């Protein structure tokens, strides 16, 4: 078995379970037909399933693998660990800092990790995309679905 894939599958499963448990802390609204925590619970379940499928696939492939290695090589491990750390930090700071600020910083940081262009034009473009995308997501969930998103330090 390829230890990297098994580790990644187990980490995905663990994060999925963690986010599923944290989704129960989202306040419920009684006037809605669907709960605000429904989407995070759904995504968490997908993470758990994907992680378990990765472990299962690796187990099955290890039984049928011949001498040559078919594993995908991760060239930049720092990028993978940085992305995981950013997701965990995003989830942990969401309630205290707020959805808007956390989302803008998370999106901008993720884009910067993937493309480290330092020109003022590229930085401004990434910042604008982060702000607009966060605004659209906020409008859809808070405005249309009437979901309570964490306000954090902006909420007073």
C-alpha positions as CSV (number, residue, x, y, z in Angstrom):
1,X,0.0,0.0,0.0
2,X,1.1,3.5,-0.7
3,X,1.4,5.2,2.6
4,X,0.9,8.7,1.2
5,X,-2.5,7.8,-0.3
6,X,-3.6,6.0,2.9
7,X,-2.5,9.0,5.0
8,X,-4.4,11.4,2.7
9,X,-7.5,9.3,2.8
10,X,-7.4,9.0,6.6
11,X,-6.8,12.7,6.9
12,X,-9.7,13.5,4.6
13,X,-11.9,11.2,6.7
14,X,-10.7,12.8,9.9
15,X,-11.4,16.3,8.7
16,X,-14.8,15.2,7.4
17,X,-15.7,13.9,10.8
18,X,-14.4,17.0,12.5
19,X,-16.3,19.3,10.2
20,X,-19.5,17.2,10.5
21,X,-19.3,17.5,14.3
22,X,-18.6,21.2,14.1
23,X,-21.7,21.6,11.8
24,X,-23.9,20.7,14.7
25,X,-22.8,24.0,16.4
26,X,-24.4,26.1,13.6
27,X,-27.6,27.7,15.0
28,X,-30.8,26.3,13.6
29,X,-33.7,28.4,12.3
30,X,-37.1,27.0,12.9
31,X,-38.8,28.9,10.1
32,X,-36.8,27.3,7.3
33,X,-37.5,24.0,5.6
34,X,-33.8,23.2,5.5
35,X,-31.3,23.8,8.2
36,X,-28.2,26.1,7.7
37,X,-26.1,23.2,8.8
38,X,-27.3,21.0,6.0
39,X,-24.7,22.0,3.4
40,X,-21.7,21.7,5.8
41,X,-23.0,18.3,6.9
42,X,-23.4,17.2,3.2
43,X,-19.8,18.4,2.3
44,X,-18.5,16.7,5.4
45,X,-20.1,13.4,4.4
46,X,-18.6,13.8,0.9
47,X,-15.1,14.3,2.5
48,X,-15.6,11.2,4.6
49,X,-16.7,9.1,1.6
50,X,-13.9,10.4,-0.5
51,X,-11.3,9.6,2.2
52,X,-12.7,6.1,2.7
53,X,-12.8,5.4,-1.0
54,X,-9.2,6.5,-1.3
55,X,-8.1,4.1,1.4
56,X,-10.2,1.3,-0.1
57,X,-8.8,2.0,-3.6
58,X,-5.3,1.9,-2.3
59,X,-6.0,-1.4,-0.5
60,X,-7.4,-3.0,-3.6
61,X,-4.6,-1.7,-5.8
62,X,-2.0,-3.0,-3.3
63,X,-3.4,-6.5,-3.8
64,X,-3.1,-6.2,-7.6
65,X,0.0,-4.1,-8.0
66,X,3.0,-5.5,-9.7
67,X,6.6,-4.4,-9.2
68,X,6.3,-1.0,-10.9
69,X,4.9,1.9,-8.9
70,X,1.8,3.7,-10.1
71,X,1.6,6.2,-7.3
72,X,1.3,9.9,-8.0
73,X,4.3,11.8,-6.8
74,X,3.6,15.0,-4.9
75,X,6.2,17.5,-6.0
76,X,5.4,20.3,-3.6
77,X,4.5,18.9,-0.2
78,X,4.6,22.3,1.4
79,X,1.7,23.4,-0.9
80,X,-0.4,20.4,0.2
81,X,0.3,21.0,3.9
82,X,-0.2,24.8,3.5
83,X,-3.6,24.1,1.9
84,X,-4.6,21.8,4.7
85,X,-3.4,24.2,7.3
86,X,-5.3,27.0,5.6
87,X,-8.6,25.0,5.7
88,X,-8.2,24.1,9.4
89,X,-7.3,27.7,10.3
90,X,-10.3,28.9,8.2
91,X,-12.7,26.5,10.1
92,X,-11.2,27.4,13.5
93,X,-11.3,31.2,13.0
94,X,-14.7,31.4,11.3
95,X,-16.8,32.1,14.4
96,X,-14.4,34.6,16.0
97,X,-13.3,36.5,12.9
98,X,-16.4,36.1,10.8
99,X,-17.3,34.6,7.4
100,X,-16.6,37.6,5.3
101,X,-13.0,38.3,6.6
102,X,-12.1,34.6,6.8
103,X,-13.4,33.9,3.3
104,X,-11.6,36.8,1.7
105,X,-8.3,35.9,3.4
106,X,-8.7,32.2,2.7
107,X,-9.5,32.7,-1.0
108,X,-6.7,35.2,-1.5
109,X,-4.2,33.0,0.4
110,X,-5.2,30.0,-1.6
111,X,-4.8,31.8,-4.9
112,X,-1.5,33.2,-3.8
113,X,-0.2,29.8,-2.8
114,X,-1.1,28.4,-6.2
115,X,0.2,31.4,-8.2
116,X,2.9,33.4,-6.5
117,X,2.8,36.3,-9.0
118,X,4.0,39.4,-7.2
119,X,3.0,42.1,-9.7
120,X,0.6,44.7,-8.3
121,X,-1.8,43.9,-11.1
122,X,-1.9,40.2,-10.2
123,X,-2.3,40.9,-6.5
124,X,-5.1,43.3,-7.1
125,X,-6.8,40.8,-9.4
126,X,-6.6,38.1,-6.8
127,X,-7.9,40.4,-4.1
128,X,-10.9,41.5,-6.2
129,X,-11.8,37.9,-7.1
130,X,-11.7,37.0,-3.4
131,X,-13.9,40.0,-2.5
132,X,-16.4,39.5,-5.3
133,X,-16.6,35.7,-4.8
134,X,-17.1,36.1,-1.0
135,X,-19.8,38.8,-1.7
136,X,-21.7,36.4,-4.1
137,X,-21.5,33.5,-1.6
138,X,-22.6,35.8,1.2
139,X,-25.6,37.1,-0.8
140,X,-26.7,33.6,-1.9
141,X,-26.5,32.1,1.6
142,X,-27.4,35.0,3.8
143,X,-29.7,36.9,1.4
144,X,-31.5,34.2,-0.5
145,X,-31.3,31.2,1.9
146,X,-31.5,33.3,5.0
147,X,-28.6,31.3,6.6
148,X,-26.9,32.8,9.6
149,X,-23.3,33.2,8.7
150,X,-20.8,34.1,11.5
151,X,-20.3,37.8,11.7
152,X,-17.3,37.7,14.0
153,X,-15.6,41.1,14.6
154,X,-17.8,42.8,12.1
155,X,-21.0,41.9,14.0
156,X,-20.3,44.1,17.0
